[in-house]
């Protein structure tokens, strides 16, 4: 009897071991297959599957982001995003300044010139870039911006630039209003400057540095902080427990990590460029300089017939470019009718009985400032927060409106933020119940311009997860995303907040939130299409149009 019992136990043990071995083999095979699938294929910008070896996708090793744990779907998405932004700037070796792109020697010509065009017609413009010796360039990589505009009508729209990698570029415009329409093309950065910006993005992501103040009693210390820190000195790990967003400070010599009280921008690194590289970043020479036309720079556009106009409106699909245009200084989205909130009472009526959450950087703080200035019944409640930092709160008790603003978590280049106010947007969204009277607006981009793109992708991935959860539990919640915008550039600002950096962030944001069920305020086109100079914080007329679009999502026209 005991012999049989022993044999039975031995058989069971062997069977259990065998099952464990089979399970391990299967898991290993699945992981291997996932790895092979991810490393071999991804979706490019045209929606086609291509090999990663062909496109040469590489990950930035900064802070171990190339080793982060991602699902196969997340890794495929990240590969697709990085591939779409992989700019083909040929490595032609050191280029002297005189052989770099000269906007004053370059020119554009209207290709399909005609006696007149109809509203809705396509306009094609060819740009040919030359160097400072007036010799044609044989490679591409320059960053151009283009728009059409009619100053008398206060009308404007952006164009789509295609780089043919041979010194020629083509710009495509859709003519959206009648009258005399002028073409403008600008060189933001020459390709030689873009190569420098790429090098800084890869090799100097810490060129903006941050600090924190630690204090206990009369003892205080200040140490440097960032997404990751070099060397082997002791660190304080402030990585967020819920999102996994990394953040570290050098440990104070005398104080514990728990004594941190503030976060603030430390400053900007100097001496980032060689003398030769500095020549590619000169105001009035090759930063946001106009490219002249070699012939007429304008066309005449006539109205369409009513039937043609109706068919034009109906034919506009989800991929509409441009997304809108200005006419008489009012933004006109091409996919829906935008309301004009010209009276404070209109805004009050729209926001009545609603809670509005504004999360992000100072570009969405402008919305809080505009609303509290324009709507007299919306009274700001003094929370004692640092100026321009927040959090901020405004209340209209009569109409039951609550307006909140809170900055996003680090990295953020504000002057001084109390450490206990460093909240990540994803965590804030997880704490919102939501519903038909809840409105959320998010703008997260400007403070990520110096980091590798993987850092921004991770942040948006966390925010997107939280947005999806919010809309799952409360589908009637209105969620609006404000995109990036162009800004004024000089030699120094270009190294930290170039439009080229922000164009990359803007592209990533649009792709990652496509199909999620959020609304988009296209601040990028709204700044590029306008006649006013580009600013990090756009002028009031542009902000007003942004708010009109935002409020039109909250309170759409009844149809």
C-alpha positions as CSV (number, residue, x, y, z in Angstrom):
1,X,0.0,0.0,0.0
2,X,2.7,2.5,1.0
3,X,4.7,1.5,-2.1
4,X,1.7,2.4,-4.4
5,X,1.2,5.7,-2.5
6,X,4.8,6.6,-3.0
7,X,4.7,5.8,-6.7
8,X,1.5,7.9,-7.1
9,X,3.2,10.9,-5.4
10,X,6.3,10.5,-7.6
11,X,4.1,10.4,-10.7
12,X,2.2,13.5,-9.7
13,X,5.5,15.4,-9.0
14,X,6.9,14.4,-12.4
15,X,3.7,15.4,-14.1
16,X,3.8,18.9,-12.4
17,X,7.4,19.4,-13.4
18,X,6.5,18.5,-17.0
19,X,3.6,20.9,-17.1
20,X,5.8,23.8,-15.8
21,X,8.5,23.0,-18.4
22,X,5.8,23.1,-21.2
23,X,4.4,26.4,-19.9
24,X,7.8,28.0,-19.8
25,X,8.6,26.9,-23.4
26,X,5.3,28.2,-24.7
27,X,5.7,31.6,-22.9
28,X,9.2,31.9,-24.3
29,X,8.0,31.2,-27.8
30,X,5.2,33.8,-27.6
31,X,7.6,36.4,-26.3
32,X,10.1,35.5,-29.0
33,X,7.3,35.8,-31.7
34,X,6.2,39.1,-30.2
35,X,9.8,40.3,-30.3
36,X,10.3,39.1,-33.8
37,X,7.1,40.7,-35.0
38,X,7.8,44.1,-33.4
39,X,11.4,44.3,-34.5
40,X,10.6,43.2,-38.1
41,X,7.5,45.3,-39.0
42,X,5.6,48.4,-38.2
43,X,3.1,50.7,-39.9
44,X,4.6,53.7,-41.7
45,X,3.0,57.1,-42.2
46,X,1.1,55.8,-45.3
47,X,-0.4,52.9,-43.3
48,X,1.7,50.2,-45.0
49,X,3.7,47.6,-43.2
50,X,7.4,48.0,-43.8
51,X,10.6,46.5,-42.3
52,X,12.3,48.4,-39.5
53,X,15.6,47.4,-41.0
54,X,14.7,49.2,-44.1
55,X,13.8,52.5,-42.4
56,X,16.6,52.2,-39.8
57,X,14.5,53.0,-36.7
58,X,16.7,53.4,-33.7
59,X,15.7,54.3,-30.1
60,X,17.4,56.9,-28.0
61,X,19.1,55.2,-25.0
62,X,18.5,58.3,-22.9
63,X,17.4,57.3,-19.4
64,X,16.9,53.7,-20.4
65,X,13.9,54.6,-22.6
66,X,15.1,52.1,-25.2
67,X,14.7,49.4,-22.5
68,X,11.3,50.3,-21.2
69,X,8.7,47.6,-21.0
70,X,6.1,48.0,-23.8
71,X,3.4,45.8,-25.2
72,X,3.9,44.7,-28.8
73,X,1.2,47.2,-29.9
74,X,2.8,50.0,-28.0
75,X,6.2,49.3,-29.4
76,X,4.7,49.1,-32.9
77,X,3.0,52.4,-32.4
78,X,6.2,54.0,-31.2
79,X,8.2,52.6,-34.1
80,X,5.5,54.1,-36.5
81,X,5.7,57.5,-34.8
82,X,9.5,57.6,-34.9
83,X,9.5,56.5,-38.5
84,X,7.0,59.1,-39.6
85,X,9.3,61.8,-38.1
86,X,12.5,60.4,-39.3
87,X,13.8,63.3,-41.3
88,X,16.1,62.5,-44.2
89,X,18.9,65.0,-43.7
90,X,21.8,63.5,-45.7
91,X,25.1,63.2,-43.9
92,X,27.2,65.2,-46.3
93,X,29.9,65.9,-43.8
94,X,30.9,69.4,-42.5
95,X,29.3,72.1,-44.6
96,X,30.8,75.6,-44.7
97,X,28.3,78.5,-44.1
98,X,28.6,79.7,-47.7
99,X,27.3,76.4,-48.9
100,X,24.3,76.3,-46.6
101,X,20.8,77.4,-47.6
102,X,20.4,81.1,-48.3
103,X,16.8,82.2,-48.2
104,X,17.6,85.4,-50.0
105,X,19.1,83.5,-52.9
106,X,16.3,80.9,-52.9
107,X,13.0,81.4,-54.7
108,X,9.6,80.0,-55.4
109,X,7.4,80.0,-58.5
110,X,3.6,79.3,-58.8
111,X,3.4,76.2,-61.1
112,X,-0.2,76.0,-62.2
113,X,-0.5,79.7,-62.9
114,X,-3.8,80.6,-64.6
115,X,-5.9,83.7,-65.3
116,X,-8.1,82.8,-62.3
117,X,-8.9,80.0,-59.9
118,X,-12.1,78.9,-58.3
119,X,-12.6,78.6,-54.5
120,X,-11.6,75.0,-53.7
121,X,-9.0,74.7,-56.4
122,X,-5.5,73.4,-55.6
123,X,-2.5,75.8,-55.9
124,X,1.0,74.3,-56.4
125,X,4.2,76.2,-55.7
126,X,7.7,75.0,-56.4
127,X,10.5,76.1,-54.1
128,X,14.2,75.9,-55.2
129,X,16.8,76.5,-52.5
130,X,20.3,77.8,-53.2
131,X,23.4,78.5,-51.1
132,X,25.1,81.8,-50.3
133,X,27.2,81.4,-53.5
134,X,23.9,81.3,-55.4
135,X,24.5,77.7,-56.4
136,X,21.6,75.3,-56.4
137,X,21.6,72.8,-53.5
138,X,21.5,69.1,-54.4
139,X,19.9,67.8,-51.1
140,X,16.9,68.6,-49.0
141,X,16.2,68.7,-45.2
142,X,15.4,72.4,-44.9
143,X,12.4,73.3,-42.7
144,X,10.0,75.5,-44.5
145,X,6.7,77.1,-43.5
146,X,4.2,78.4,-46.1
147,X,0.8,80.1,-46.1
148,X,-1.6,81.9,-48.4
149,X,-3.2,85.1,-47.2
150,X,-5.3,88.2,-48.2
151,X,-4.4,91.1,-45.9
152,X,-7.4,93.2,-46.8
153,X,-9.7,90.3,-46.0
154,X,-7.7,89.3,-42.9
155,X,-7.7,85.8,-44.4
156,X,-5.1,83.1,-44.3
157,X,-4.4,79.3,-44.5
158,X,-1.4,77.1,-44.3
159,X,0.2,74.9,-47.0
160,X,1.6,71.4,-47.1
161,X,5.3,71.2,-47.9
162,X,6.8,68.1,-49.6
163,X,10.6,67.7,-49.6
164,X,12.0,66.0,-52.8
165,X,15.5,65.6,-51.2
166,X,17.2,67.4,-54.2
167,X,16.9,71.1,-53.3
168,X,13.4,71.3,-54.6
169,X,10.2,71.5,-52.5
170,X,6.6,71.6,-53.5
171,X,3.9,73.4,-51.5
172,X,0.2,72.5,-51.9
173,X,-2.5,75.0,-51.0
174,X,-6.3,74.8,-51.1
175,X,-7.8,78.1,-52.1
176,X,-10.6,78.7,-49.7
177,X,-11.9,82.2,-50.3
178,X,-12.3,84.5,-53.3
179,X,-10.2,87.6,-54.0
180,X,-6.5,88.3,-54.5
181,X,-4.6,85.6,-52.6
182,X,-0.9,86.0,-51.9
183,X,1.7,83.2,-51.3
184,X,4.4,83.5,-48.6
185,X,7.2,80.9,-48.0
186,X,9.7,81.1,-45.1
187,X,12.8,79.3,-44.3
188,X,12.6,78.4,-40.6
189,X,16.0,76.6,-40.5
190,X,18.4,75.4,-43.2
191,X,19.1,71.7,-43.4
192,X,22.5,72.3,-41.9
193,X,20.8,73.8,-38.8
194,X,18.4,70.9,-38.6
195,X,21.4,68.5,-38.4
196,X,22.6,70.5,-35.4
197,X,19.1,70.4,-33.8
198,X,19.0,66.7,-34.3
199,X,22.4,66.3,-32.6
200,X,21.3,68.4,-29.6
201,X,18.1,66.3,-29.3
202,X,20.1,63.1,-29.2
203,X,23.2,64.1,-27.3
204,X,22.2,67.0,-25.1
205,X,18.6,66.3,-23.8
206,X,19.6,67.8,-20.5
207,X,20.4,71.3,-21.9
208,X,17.6,72.6,-19.8
209,X,18.2,71.7,-16.2
210,X,15.9,71.8,-13.2
211,X,16.4,72.1,-9.4
212,X,14.6,71.5,-6.2
213,X,14.8,73.1,-2.8
214,X,15.0,70.9,0.3
215,X,14.5,72.4,3.7
216,X,14.1,71.2,7.3
217,X,14.2,73.8,10.0
218,X,17.0,76.2,9.3
219,X,18.9,73.9,7.0
220,X,18.2,74.1,3.3
221,X,19.9,72.7,0.2
222,X,19.3,72.9,-3.5
223,X,20.2,70.1,-5.9
224,X,19.8,69.4,-9.6
225,X,16.9,67.3,-10.9
226,X,15.8,65.8,-14.2
227,X,14.3,62.8,-15.9
228,X,17.6,61.0,-15.2
229,X,20.9,62.2,-13.9
230,X,24.5,61.3,-14.8
231,X,27.1,59.9,-12.5
232,X,27.0,57.7,-9.4
233,X,26.0,60.2,-6.7
234,X,23.1,59.3,-4.4
235,X,19.7,60.1,-5.8
236,X,16.2,60.9,-4.6
237,X,13.8,58.9,-6.6
238,X,10.5,60.8,-7.2
239,X,9.2,58.5,-10.0
240,X,5.4,58.6,-10.0
241,X,4.0,55.4,-8.5
242,X,0.9,55.3,-10.7
243,X,2.2,56.4,-14.1
244,X,5.8,55.3,-13.8
245,X,7.0,58.7,-15.0
246,X,10.6,59.0,-13.9
247,X,12.0,62.0,-12.0
248,X,15.2,62.2,-9.9
249,X,17.1,64.8,-7.9
250,X,20.6,64.5,-6.5
251,X,20.2,63.6,-2.8
252,X,21.0,66.5,-0.4
253,X,24.1,66.0,1.7
254,X,22.4,66.7,5.1
255,X,18.6,66.4,4.4
256,X,16.3,63.5,3.6
257,X,14.5,63.2,0.2
258,X,11.2,63.8,2.0
259,X,12.2,67.4,2.8
260,X,11.8,68.6,-0.8
261,X,9.5,71.7,-0.9
262,X,9.8,73.3,-4.4
263,X,10.7,72.6,-8.0
264,X,12.0,75.2,-10.4
265,X,13.8,75.8,-13.7
266,X,17.6,75.8,-13.1
267,X,18.6,77.3,-16.4
268,X,19.9,76.6,-19.9
269,X,23.3,75.2,-20.8
270,X,25.6,77.5,-22.7
271,X,28.3,76.9,-25.2
272,X,26.3,74.2,-27.0
273,X,27.5,75.1,-30.5
274,X,30.8,75.4,-32.3
275,X,31.6,78.7,-34.1
276,X,30.8,77.0,-37.4
277,X,27.5,75.7,-36.1
278,X,26.5,79.1,-34.7
279,X,26.5,80.5,-38.3
280,X,23.5,78.4,-39.1
281,X,21.4,80.2,-36.5
282,X,21.5,83.9,-37.2
283,X,18.6,86.3,-36.9
284,X,17.9,88.2,-40.1
285,X,20.0,85.7,-42.1
286,X,18.6,82.2,-41.9
287,X,16.0,81.9,-39.0
288,X,12.4,82.4,-40.2
289,X,13.4,84.4,-43.2
290,X,11.2,84.9,-46.3
291,X,11.8,83.2,-49.6
292,X,11.1,85.5,-52.5
293,X,9.1,84.7,-55.6
294,X,10.8,84.7,-59.0
295,X,7.5,85.8,-60.6
296,X,4.0,86.7,-59.5
297,X,3.4,85.8,-55.9
298,X,-0.4,86.0,-56.0
299,X,-3.4,84.6,-57.8
300,X,-7.0,85.7,-58.4
301,X,-9.7,83.4,-57.0
302,X,-13.3,83.6,-58.0
303,X,-16.3,82.2,-56.1
304,X,-17.8,78.8,-56.9
305,X,-21.4,78.4,-57.9
306,X,-23.8,77.5,-55.0
307,X,-24.1,73.8,-56.1
308,X,-20.3,73.5,-56.4
309,X,-19.9,75.1,-52.9
310,X,-22.3,72.6,-51.4
311,X,-20.5,69.7,-53.0
312,X,-17.2,71.1,-51.7
313,X,-18.5,71.2,-48.2
314,X,-19.8,67.7,-48.3
315,X,-16.6,66.3,-49.8
316,X,-14.4,67.3,-46.8
317,X,-13.4,64.1,-45.0
318,X,-11.7,63.3,-41.7
319,X,-8.3,63.9,-43.2
320,X,-9.0,67.5,-44.2
321,X,-6.0,69.7,-44.8
322,X,-5.8,72.5,-43.9
323,X,-8.2,72.0,-41.0
324,X,-9.4,75.6,-41.3
325,X,-8.6,79.1,-42.4
326,X,-9.1,82.7,-41.3
327,X,-11.6,85.0,-42.9
328,X,-12.2,88.5,-41.5
329,X,-10.0,87.5,-38.6
330,X,-12.3,84.6,-37.6
331,X,-11.2,81.0,-37.7
332,X,-13.4,78.8,-39.9
333,X,-12.9,75.1,-39.4
334,X,-13.7,73.1,-42.5
335,X,-15.4,70.2,-40.8
336,X,-18.0,71.9,-38.7
337,X,-19.6,75.3,-38.0
338,X,-17.8,77.2,-35.3
339,X,-19.8,79.6,-33.1
340,X,-18.7,83.1,-32.2
341,X,-18.8,83.8,-28.5
342,X,-18.5,87.6,-28.7
343,X,-20.5,88.4,-25.6
344,X,-19.7,87.2,-22.1
345,X,-23.3,86.2,-21.6
346,X,-22.9,83.7,-24.5
347,X,-20.0,82.0,-22.6
348,X,-21.9,82.1,-19.3
349,X,-24.9,80.4,-21.0
350,X,-22.6,77.7,-22.5
351,X,-20.7,76.9,-19.3
352,X,-23.7,77.1,-16.9
353,X,-23.7,74.2,-14.4
354,X,-20.4,72.9,-15.7
355,X,-17.0,72.1,-14.2
356,X,-14.1,73.0,-16.5
357,X,-10.7,71.4,-15.9
358,X,-7.7,73.0,-17.7
359,X,-4.5,70.9,-17.5
360,X,-1.1,71.6,-19.0
361,X,1.4,74.4,-19.7
362,X,1.2,78.1,-19.9
363,X,-0.4,78.1,-23.4
364,X,-3.6,76.7,-21.9
365,X,-3.3,78.9,-18.8
366,X,-4.0,81.6,-21.4
367,X,-7.5,80.2,-21.7
368,X,-8.0,80.6,-17.9
369,X,-6.7,84.2,-18.1
370,X,-8.9,85.0,-21.1
371,X,-12.1,83.6,-19.6
372,X,-11.6,85.3,-16.1
373,X,-10.9,88.6,-17.8
374,X,-13.6,88.5,-20.4
375,X,-16.5,87.0,-18.3
376,X,-17.1,89.4,-15.3
377,X,-19.2,86.9,-13.4
378,X,-16.3,84.4,-13.4
379,X,-14.4,85.5,-10.3
380,X,-11.0,84.1,-9.5
381,X,-10.6,82.7,-6.0
382,X,-7.3,83.5,-4.4
383,X,-5.5,80.2,-3.5
384,X,-2.3,81.9,-2.7
385,X,-0.6,80.2,-5.6
386,X,2.6,81.6,-7.2
387,X,1.9,84.0,-10.1
388,X,1.8,82.3,-13.6
389,X,2.1,78.9,-11.9
390,X,-1.1,77.9,-10.2
391,X,-3.2,76.0,-9.4
392,X,-5.9,78.6,-10.1
393,X,-9.6,78.5,-9.4
394,X,-12.5,80.7,-10.6
395,X,-16.2,80.5,-9.7
396,X,-19.4,81.9,-10.9
397,X,-21.8,81.1,-8.1
398,X,-24.9,82.6,-9.7
399,X,-24.6,80.3,-12.8
400,X,-22.9,77.4,-11.0
401,X,-19.6,77.5,-13.0
402,X,-16.3,76.1,-11.7
403,X,-13.1,76.8,-13.7
404,X,-9.8,75.2,-12.7
405,X,-6.3,75.3,-14.0
406,X,-3.4,73.1,-13.0
407,X,0.1,72.7,-14.6
408,X,1.3,69.3,-15.7
409,X,4.0,67.4,-13.8
410,X,7.7,67.6,-14.5
411,X,9.6,68.4,-16.7
412,X,8.1,71.9,-16.4
413,X,10.2,75.1,-16.7
414,X,8.2,77.3,-14.4
415,X,9.9,79.6,-11.8
416,X,8.7,77.9,-8.6
417,X,6.2,75.1,-8.1
418,X,5.5,73.7,-4.7
419,X,6.5,70.0,-4.8
420,X,3.1,68.9,-3.5
421,X,1.5,70.6,-6.5
422,X,3.5,68.6,-9.0
423,X,0.6,66.5,-10.3
424,X,0.6,64.4,-13.4
425,X,-2.3,65.0,-15.8
426,X,-3.0,61.2,-16.0
427,X,-3.5,61.0,-12.3
428,X,-5.7,64.0,-12.2
429,X,-7.9,62.5,-15.0
430,X,-8.2,59.3,-13.0
431,X,-9.8,61.3,-10.1
432,X,-12.5,62.9,-12.3
433,X,-15.9,61.3,-12.2
434,X,-17.0,62.9,-15.5
435,X,-20.4,63.4,-17.1
436,X,-22.3,65.7,-19.3
437,X,-21.4,68.7,-17.1
438,X,-17.7,68.0,-17.1
439,X,-15.3,69.5,-19.5
440,X,-11.6,68.8,-19.8
441,X,-9.0,70.6,-21.9
442,X,-5.3,69.5,-22.1
443,X,-2.2,71.2,-23.5
444,X,1.1,69.3,-22.9
445,X,4.0,70.0,-25.3
446,X,6.2,73.1,-24.8
447,X,8.3,71.7,-22.0
448,X,9.2,68.5,-23.8
449,X,10.9,70.1,-26.8
450,X,14.5,69.4,-25.6
451,X,14.0,65.7,-24.8
452,X,14.1,62.7,-27.1
453,X,10.7,61.9,-28.6
454,X,10.4,58.8,-26.5
455,X,9.9,60.9,-23.4
456,X,7.0,62.7,-24.9
457,X,5.4,59.6,-26.4
458,X,5.5,58.0,-22.9
459,X,3.8,61.0,-21.3
460,X,1.1,61.1,-23.9
461,X,0.6,57.3,-23.6
462,X,-0.2,57.7,-19.9
463,X,-2.5,60.6,-20.6
464,X,-4.3,58.8,-23.3
465,X,-4.9,55.7,-21.1
466,X,-6.5,58.0,-18.5
467,X,-8.6,59.8,-21.2
468,X,-9.9,56.4,-22.5
469,X,-10.8,55.3,-19.0
470,X,-12.6,58.6,-18.3
471,X,-14.6,58.4,-21.6
472,X,-15.4,54.7,-20.8
473,X,-16.9,55.5,-17.4
474,X,-18.5,58.8,-18.5
475,X,-19.0,58.9,-22.3
476,X,-20.7,62.3,-22.2
477,X,-17.6,64.1,-20.8
478,X,-16.1,66.6,-23.3
479,X,-12.3,66.2,-23.7
480,X,-10.4,68.8,-25.8
481,X,-6.8,68.7,-26.8
482,X,-5.0,71.9,-27.6
483,X,-2.1,71.3,-30.1
484,X,1.3,73.0,-30.1
485,X,1.9,76.3,-31.8
486,X,4.7,78.2,-33.7
487,X,6.6,80.9,-31.8
488,X,9.2,83.6,-32.3
489,X,12.7,82.3,-32.7
490,X,16.2,83.7,-32.2
491,X,19.6,82.0,-32.2
492,X,19.3,80.8,-28.5
493,X,15.6,80.0,-28.4
494,X,16.0,77.8,-31.6
495,X,18.2,75.4,-29.6
496,X,15.6,74.8,-27.0
497,X,12.1,75.6,-28.4
498,X,12.5,75.5,-32.2
499,X,9.4,75.2,-34.3
500,X,11.0,72.1,-35.8
501,X,11.0,70.4,-32.3
502,X,7.5,71.5,-31.7
503,X,6.3,70.3,-35.1
504,X,7.5,66.9,-34.1
505,X,5.6,67.0,-30.8
506,X,2.5,68.3,-32.6
507,X,2.6,65.4,-35.1
508,X,3.0,62.8,-32.4
509,X,0.1,64.3,-30.4
510,X,-2.3,64.3,-33.4
511,X,-1.5,60.7,-34.3
512,X,-1.7,59.4,-30.7
513,X,-5.1,60.9,-30.0
514,X,-6.6,60.1,-33.4
515,X,-9.7,58.0,-33.0
516,X,-9.8,58.3,-29.2
517,X,-13.0,60.4,-29.1
518,X,-11.4,63.8,-28.2
519,X,-11.8,67.2,-29.9
520,X,-8.8,69.0,-31.3
521,X,-8.2,72.8,-31.2
522,X,-5.6,73.2,-34.0
523,X,-3.5,75.9,-32.5
524,X,-0.6,75.0,-34.9
525,X,-2.5,76.1,-38.0
526,X,-4.2,78.9,-36.1
527,X,-0.8,80.6,-35.4
528,X,0.8,79.8,-38.8
529,X,-2.2,81.0,-40.8
530,X,-2.5,84.3,-39.0
531,X,-0.8,87.5,-40.1
532,X,0.4,88.4,-36.5
533,X,4.0,87.5,-35.6
534,X,4.5,84.0,-34.1
535,X,4.6,84.0,-30.3
536,X,4.8,81.2,-27.7
537,X,1.8,82.9,-26.1
538,X,-0.3,84.1,-29.1
539,X,-2.0,87.4,-29.1
540,X,-5.6,87.8,-27.8
541,X,-7.3,87.6,-31.2
542,X,-5.8,84.1,-31.8
543,X,-6.6,83.0,-28.2
544,X,-10.2,84.3,-28.7
545,X,-10.5,82.1,-31.8
546,X,-9.1,79.1,-29.9
547,X,-11.7,79.7,-27.1
548,X,-14.5,80.0,-29.7
549,X,-13.5,76.6,-31.1
550,X,-13.2,75.1,-27.6
551,X,-16.6,76.4,-26.6
552,X,-18.2,75.3,-29.9
553,X,-17.2,71.7,-28.9
554,X,-18.8,72.2,-25.5
555,X,-21.9,73.8,-26.8
556,X,-22.3,73.0,-30.5
557,X,-24.8,74.6,-32.8
558,X,-28.1,72.7,-32.8
559,X,-28.7,71.1,-36.2
